[in-house]
Amino acid sequence: GEGGGARSKLPRLKIPSKIWKNRKLHNNNEGETSTRPVEQVQVEQEEQLEESSRRLIEREEDLFRHDSVNEEEEDELHKDFKALQLKLWKAINDTFTPSSTSSSAGELGVLRSAMASIQQQEAQDQRWRDCQEEQVPRWRPQKCLSIHNILLQNMVEGRIKEAAEDTSGGTDRLSSPVKRQVCRVGRCVKEDLLMVVRRVKNCYPPHIDIMNLYAGLYHQEFSVRLTQLTTAGLDDDDCSYLLSWVNQYYPHEILEHTELDGQIKVPCLGSLLPQDELKRLEEQYLTHKEEKVKLWLNTALKKEQENWLSGRTPEIIDGYYFSPLAVDVIQVRLRCVTDVCVCVCFSYVKCVEEFVKGNHGNVRSVVKAQLVCEQQLR
């Protein structure tokens, strides 16, 4: 059976001479024992997808050059295009999981060939773009690049999910499930991005900007994972650990890694957490830190007060009475806890006033020591 209807006349594609030469070699050697070097065989395997894509496009050109198309041939060609797509998607899906039976270089060669095929199919989609719909092959446009990007997104999502759920070890030293999960996911992000910049990037044409495509996908999935953890609620220790990843490890240890620095458009990524979630975690962290600082300062003041009440004479340094209180307090140099420091200072003043009012034999020496202490605290 033949389908009716006029078809657009597309200019014939020019197949590079290298491909014709490869075809001729293949035909001449058919049925003979191959004596080709291993390197040549590997190159041909790597170029197989690219050549298959070219041949299918040539068959498409030949088939749709006529006013009527043989439906049986059209169905067969459609089937072959679907088979090619499956091979392309397998090559993409194996980006981070090379086959144990093939060398890593060979797997990347297949990936490079797959990307060349995708570019060919994208170009062929464009050639049919301005034709009337009834004149266009039913498999056009194939939108291979769009499907490729969706596949990458699914791959990254799967790898992050697998890393989050992996309990095989490596993070046992961390004290909580939340810390272990964050560490595993962060490590996956780092290792995969390094794999992209070291090897995968060379399989893609520059205009695809695969490095930033992957960086954006991993950033997004990492963000989703962290947001899920914060929504469930975190204790103070986990909150502190997660913030250290958001503010320190991820931006500096990963995005500014020696091999990644300058490769990723970091400002385009944004924060790992939504601003409202980040603010909530920071407030939780500061509240926790303030309580700890308050405890430290009050402990230092209590210890100093006990020395006064014991009747002990303060230490003399360079001929002057000395109190270590100011030194102990100043070591806690956290600008975020100014209110706590002020509160402790008021307590300190009150303690000194009450001590002076008491009948203590060491009042004069203690007050002399506190004069320097007060000056330092100011």
TORNUDREN-909389 format. One record per residue (C-alpha): residue in one letter; x, y, z. Coordinates in Angstrom, 3 decimals. Example, Ala and Ser with C-alpha at 12.3 -4.5 7.8 and 13.67 -1.06 7.14 Angstrom:
2
 residuo        X        Y        Z
       A   12.300   -4.500    7.800
       S   13.670   -1.060    7.140
***
This chain:
378
 residuo        X        Y        Z
       G    0.000    0.000    0.000
       E    1.156    3.517   -0.737
       G    0.196    6.716    1.044
       G   -0.925    9.634   -1.096
       G   -0.149   13.312   -0.784
       A    2.666   15.507   -2.058
       R    5.895   15.485   -0.059
       S    8.306   18.347    0.456
       K   11.490   18.069   -1.512
       L   14.402   18.246    0.943
       P   17.934   18.729   -0.406
       R   19.954   15.524   -0.237
       L   22.278   15.239    2.769
       K   25.956   14.943    2.030
       I   27.479   11.984    3.886
       P   31.131   12.607    4.822
       S   33.635   10.613    2.800
       K   34.887    8.951    5.996
       I   31.514    7.275    6.394
       W   31.460    6.064    2.793
       K   34.974    4.728    3.273
       N   33.925    2.894    6.425
       R   30.982    1.386    4.556
       K   33.207    0.224    1.745
       L   35.647   -1.371    4.165
       H   32.786   -3.076    5.908
       N   31.371   -4.458    2.659
       N   34.751   -5.632    1.392
       N   35.504   -7.468    4.633
       E   32.084   -9.073    4.949
       G   32.432  -12.809    5.452
       E   36.181  -12.590    6.029
       T   38.128  -13.046    9.249
       S   38.910   -9.587   10.631
       T   42.577   -8.727   11.010
       R   41.950   -5.122   12.024
       P   43.813   -3.796   15.060
       V   41.908   -3.669   18.343
       E   42.158    0.132   18.357
       Q   40.409    0.340   14.960
       V   37.639   -2.003   16.104
       Q   37.097    0.132   19.220
       V   36.888    3.336   17.150
       E   34.319    1.751   14.853
       Q   32.271    0.630   17.854
       E   32.366    4.148   19.259
       E   31.213    5.600   15.926
       Q   28.474    3.015   15.427
       L   25.663    5.159   16.831
       E   26.745    8.190   14.848
       E   26.917    6.222   11.621
       S   23.586    4.490   12.277
       S   22.019    7.898   12.783
       R   23.425    9.170    9.494
       R   22.165    6.131    7.612
       L   18.657    6.492    9.031
       I   18.572   10.154    8.052
       E   19.688    9.206    4.542
       R   16.902    6.585    4.327
       E   14.435    9.204    5.524
       E   15.629   11.595    2.831
       D   15.284    8.953    0.138
       L   11.857    7.773    1.317
       F   10.262   11.201    1.612
       R   11.735   12.592   -1.555
       H    8.850   11.099   -3.529
       D    5.286   12.380   -3.758
       S    4.021    9.138   -2.242
       V    5.585    6.981    0.440
       N    5.547    3.230    0.801
       E    3.824    2.672    4.146
       E    5.658   -0.584    4.798
       E    9.023    1.114    4.347
       E    7.828    4.016    6.493
       D    6.827    1.663    9.318
       E   10.162   -0.123    9.103
       L   12.085    3.150    9.198
       H   10.016    4.352   12.178
       K   10.866    1.125   13.971
       D   14.583    1.606   13.245
       F   14.474    5.164   14.570
       K   12.926    3.886   17.820
       A   15.679    1.269   18.099
       L   18.317    3.983   17.646
       Q   16.716    6.104   20.359
       L   16.855    3.218   22.815
       K   20.581    2.857   22.154
       L   21.088    6.597   22.596
       W   19.254    6.662   25.912
       K   21.192    3.640   27.155
       A   24.478    5.382   26.322
       I   23.329    8.481   28.245
       N   22.042    6.425   31.167
       D   25.404    4.642   31.485
       T   27.294    7.916   31.965
       F   28.123    7.203   35.621
       T   27.729    3.424   35.527
       P   30.068    2.056   32.843
       S   29.686   -1.580   31.930
       S   32.090   -3.944   33.661
       T   32.784   -5.596   30.304
       S   33.953   -2.416   28.621
       S   36.705    0.050   29.296
       S   35.777    3.451   30.686
       A   37.316    5.070   27.632
       G   35.136    2.887   25.411
       E   32.005    3.823   27.330
       L   32.819    7.514   27.011
       G   33.464    6.975   23.299
       V   29.936    5.595   22.970
       L   28.621    8.612   24.886
       R   30.470   10.933   22.523
       S   29.003    9.072   19.550
       A   25.526    9.284   21.082
       M   25.831   13.050   21.452
       A   26.920   13.376   17.829
       S   23.832   11.360   16.855
       I   21.579   13.607   18.913
       Q   22.983   16.660   17.175
       Q   22.311   15.051   13.792
       Q   18.718   14.339   14.741
       E   18.265   17.864   16.076
       A   19.517   19.253   12.769
       Q   17.102   16.999   10.869
       D   14.222   18.208   13.055
       Q   15.070   21.748   11.977
       R   15.082   20.757    8.312
       W   11.492   19.585    8.610
       R   10.371   22.507   10.764
       D    8.933   24.713    8.001
       C    7.166   21.900    6.124
       Q    3.427   21.344    6.350
       E    2.415   18.932    9.089
       E    0.947   16.331    6.736
       Q    4.212   16.260    4.808
       V    6.449   15.616    7.813
       P    7.433   12.081    8.922
       R    5.316   11.029   11.878
       W    8.443   10.666   14.054
       R    9.474   14.289   13.489
       P   10.368   16.261   15.475
       Q   12.180   13.739   17.643
       K   13.311   16.374   20.161
       C   16.272   14.241   21.156
       L   18.000   17.024   23.072
       S   14.914   17.752   25.166
       I   14.523   14.063   25.952
       H   18.234   13.929   26.771
       N   17.827   16.740   29.314
       I   14.833   15.025   30.918
       L   16.823   11.806   31.114
       L   19.697   13.629   32.835
       Q   17.269   15.061   35.373
       N   15.888   11.589   36.114
       M   19.423   10.189   36.376
       V   20.527   12.853   38.860
       E   17.370   12.442   40.912
       G   17.952    8.692   41.051
       R   21.597    9.027   42.045
       I   20.796   11.494   44.836
       K   18.011    9.228   46.098
       E   20.329    6.213   46.009
       A   23.057    8.121   47.869
       A   20.603    9.295   50.530
       E   19.337    5.769   51.168
       D   22.705    4.007   50.981
       T   23.702    2.536   54.322
       S   26.692    0.515   53.145
       G   29.104    2.542   55.272
       G   31.593    5.379   55.016
       T   29.642    7.721   57.270
       D   29.468    5.608   60.430
       R   31.548    8.109   62.390
       L   28.737   10.680   62.151
       S   26.430   10.715   65.158
       S   22.960   10.914   63.586
       P   20.979    9.631   60.552
       V   20.495   13.215   59.342
       K   24.233   13.913   59.353
       R   24.977   10.656   57.562
       Q   22.389   11.342   54.885
       V   23.575   14.899   54.246
       C   27.187   13.708   54.057
       R   26.367   10.892   51.596
       V   24.386   13.166   49.313
       G   27.043   15.890   49.432
       R   29.749   13.363   48.640
       C   27.719   12.065   45.666
       V   27.343   15.616   44.340
       K   31.079   16.221   44.624
       E   32.202   12.948   43.042
       D   29.743   13.157   40.149
       L   30.578   16.776   39.321
       L   34.273   15.872   39.328
       M   33.501   12.992   36.964
       V   31.711   15.427   34.656
       V   34.570   17.933   34.536
       R   37.267   15.273   34.192
       R   35.726   13.073   31.522
       V   32.073   13.551   30.586
       K   32.489   17.197   29.589
       N   34.764   16.215   26.702
       C   31.979   14.108   25.165
       Y   29.702   17.135   24.675
       P   29.887   20.101   22.308
       P   30.606   23.416   24.062
       H   27.237   24.986   23.231
       I   25.385   22.442   25.391
       D   27.388   23.631   28.447
       I   27.029   20.228   30.059
       M   29.038   21.243   33.147
       N   26.505   23.867   34.207
       L   23.601   21.674   33.130
       Y   24.739   18.950   35.511
       A   25.652   21.469   38.236
       G   22.149   22.936   38.100
       L   20.505   19.522   38.300
       Y   22.628   18.361   41.239
       H   22.118   21.678   43.018
       Q   18.362   21.358   42.587
       E   18.202   17.784   43.865
       F   20.538   18.521   46.784
       S   18.307   21.457   47.677
       V   15.172   19.291   47.543
       R   16.772   16.699   49.807
       L   17.915   19.275   52.398
       T   14.555   21.047   52.358
       Q   12.807   17.750   53.096
       L   15.080   17.231   56.095
       T   14.464   20.731   57.481
       T   10.702   20.416   57.055
       A   10.723   17.305   59.231
       G   12.451   19.276   62.013
       L   16.035   19.104   63.245
       D   17.618   19.024   66.653
       D   20.236   21.660   67.441
       D   23.213   19.476   66.563
       D   21.790   18.397   63.189
       C   20.784   21.991   62.484
       S   24.360   23.143   63.031
       Y   25.728   20.366   60.789
       L   23.303   21.111   57.962
       L   24.114   24.824   58.092
       S   27.809   23.991   57.881
       W   27.112   22.181   54.584
       V   24.994   25.029   53.245
       N   27.396   27.812   54.214
       Q   30.808   26.151   54.168
       Y   31.288   22.679   52.707
       Y   29.088   22.984   49.615
       P   30.102   26.479   48.414
       H   33.787   26.160   49.307
       E   34.754   22.486   49.402
       I   32.697   21.495   46.330
       L   31.863   24.458   44.092
       E   35.300   26.015   44.685
       H   37.156   22.717   44.392
       T   40.398   23.119   42.424
       E   39.017   21.268   39.405
       L   35.557   22.856   39.527
       D   36.491   26.439   40.328
       G   35.643   28.613   37.320
       Q   33.797   25.777   35.577
       I   30.430   26.440   37.237
       K   28.343   29.614   37.158
       V   27.891   29.654   40.919
       P   25.787   32.865   41.170
       C   23.175   31.259   38.906
       L   22.681   28.380   41.338
       G   21.436   30.427   44.272
       S   21.167   29.166   47.838
       L   20.771   25.491   48.686
       L   17.808   26.331   50.906
       P   14.859   28.720   50.464
       Q   15.459   31.938   52.341
       D   12.635   31.379   54.824
       E   13.966   27.914   55.721
       L   17.522   29.214   55.931
       K   16.463   32.049   58.220
       R   14.538   29.667   60.468
       L   17.537   27.346   60.802
       E   19.881   30.245   61.498
       E   17.570   31.526   64.240
       Q   17.462   28.033   65.758
       Y   21.262   27.832   65.580
       L   21.755   31.285   67.144
       T   19.312   30.551   69.953
       H   21.168   27.342   70.721
       K   24.544   29.080   70.521
       E   23.375   31.908   72.771
       E   22.315   29.421   75.419
       K   25.722   27.736   75.285
       V   27.594   31.059   75.468
       K   25.405   32.201   78.342
       L   26.262   29.001   80.189
       W   30.007   29.492   79.543
       L   29.981   33.099   80.721
       N   27.886   32.427   83.800
       T   30.206   29.559   84.715
       A   33.232   31.854   84.424
       L   31.525   34.498   86.586
       K   30.484   31.924   89.193
       K   34.028   30.593   89.412
       E   35.394   34.123   89.923
       Q   32.762   34.884   92.543
       E   33.660   31.720   94.446
       N   37.279   32.892   94.574
       W   36.191   36.196   96.120
       L   33.988   34.582   98.746
       S   36.663   32.083   99.698
       G   38.784   34.914  101.048
       R   41.529   34.167   98.563
       T   43.777   37.059   97.542
       P   43.881   37.636   93.763
       E   46.997   36.703   91.796
       I   49.686   39.417   91.469
       I   51.249   39.927   88.035
       D   53.950   42.600   87.499
       G   53.088   44.053   90.884
       Y   49.354   44.404   90.170
       Y   46.382   42.363   91.308
       F   44.962   40.401   88.371
       S   41.606   38.797   87.562
       P   41.320   36.321   84.621
       L   37.586   36.915   84.204
       A   37.859   39.442   81.374
       V   40.248   37.195   79.453
       D   37.871   34.248   79.774
       V   34.889   36.316   78.617
       I   36.702   38.015   75.732
       Q   37.682   34.621   74.325
       V   33.997   34.071   73.548
       R   34.095   36.482   70.611
       L   30.704   35.900   69.038
       R   29.124   39.053   67.664
       C   25.825   37.234   67.351
       V   25.527   36.934   71.141
       T   26.090   40.560   72.155
       D   22.852   40.601   74.179
       V   24.030   37.594   76.182
       C   27.397   39.245   76.890
       V   25.662   42.439   78.055
       C   23.369   40.401   80.306
       V   26.347   38.632   81.876
       C   28.149   41.951   82.364
       F   25.165   43.280   84.323
       S   25.290   40.159   86.478
       Y   29.011   40.747   86.977
       V   28.496   44.326   88.157
       K   25.799   43.189   90.566
       C   28.055   40.481   91.992
       V   30.887   42.986   92.567
       E   28.539   45.457   94.285
       E   27.189   42.773   96.604
       F   30.710   41.565   97.399
       V   31.889   45.095   98.287
       K   28.975   45.487  100.694
       G   29.988   42.341  102.541
       N   32.522   42.114  105.339
       H   35.383   40.407  103.492
       G   39.038   40.784  104.324
       N   40.141   40.621  100.705
       V   37.840   43.400   99.444
       R   40.621   45.870   98.607
       S   42.710   43.370   96.620
       V   39.674   41.949   94.780
       V   38.418   45.426   93.806
       K   41.874   46.410   92.560
       A   41.941   43.274   90.404
       Q   38.444   44.013   89.081
       L   39.338   47.582   88.022
       V   41.577   46.230   85.253
       C   38.995   43.560   84.464
       E   36.266   46.179   84.019
       Q   38.510   48.243   81.763
       Q   39.200   45.225   79.566
       L   35.523   44.302   79.361
       R   34.657   47.815   78.213
***
